[in-house]
Amino acid sequence: MAKLTNLFNKDTALDILYLGGGAAVGGYAGSKIYDKIKESKPDFDAAGTYAPYVKGGIPVVVGLLLPTLAGNSSAVKKIGQGMFAAGGGIIVNELLKKAGVELKGVGNVMMGNVMMQGMTPDRSLEGGASLGSVGYDNYTNTSYDITPAAAGEMDY
């Protein structure tokens, strides 16, 4: 069995840094360049049809050309791969949406729908399904919500 220190070492940390940095810069650059194009040519892509392809295509192209433009070091290659992955992900996600497949990411938190779904004293969920006679769920009482205002756990 591999030791944890063998899995996460200096090289792995640098790979994460370069790939993640390339992905972040690629996504940011794609959005910013698209916005600049829209400012200079307001009638370009008025309906927003090409936005994901332009925003994704820019990091793909820059990621492919980066080793040629900035040198062939391993760091530059990894940054380019991160940019390529970010742009490719934007384009693939758009194509999947058009095909009727939607990938839901980090924004889909299950906490509000599963862990803390409101229950009535008869153990039926808000949608009408029953959990049987296990007992009453005291955790839906807002007195257990120790966070202030409308940002508490019960407000999800």
Protein Blocks (a to p, Z undefined) as FASTA:
>chain_A
ZZfklmpcfklmmmmmmmmmmmmmmmmmmmmmmmmmmmmmmmgoklommmmmmmmmmmmm
mmmmmmmmnopafklmmmmmmmmmmmmmmmmmmmmmmnopacddfklcfklmmmmgccdf
kopafkopaebjnbccfklpmklpmbgcjlbfklZZ
